């Protein structure tokens, strides 16, 4: 095998090896994360949130608006 082949083989080994040594027990699954469960439970197009278009302001460096949650009637001002 020539030196180019050895270099390529070494690089492939270095790139692939770390991905196999990840300890998956240190990461939450979607079932263990409340945020993920809630996000996946929402059907496409069925979100309870909307932007109140009467509150949108735009300047050269900033966009502001109020996001409303219809279910609990809570408002969140964003920038």
Buried (B, 14 or more C-beta within 10 A) or exposed (E): EEEEEEEEEEEEEEEEEEEEEEEEEEEEEEEEEEEEEEEEEEEEEEEEEEEEEEBEEEEEEEEEBBBBEEEEEEEEEEE
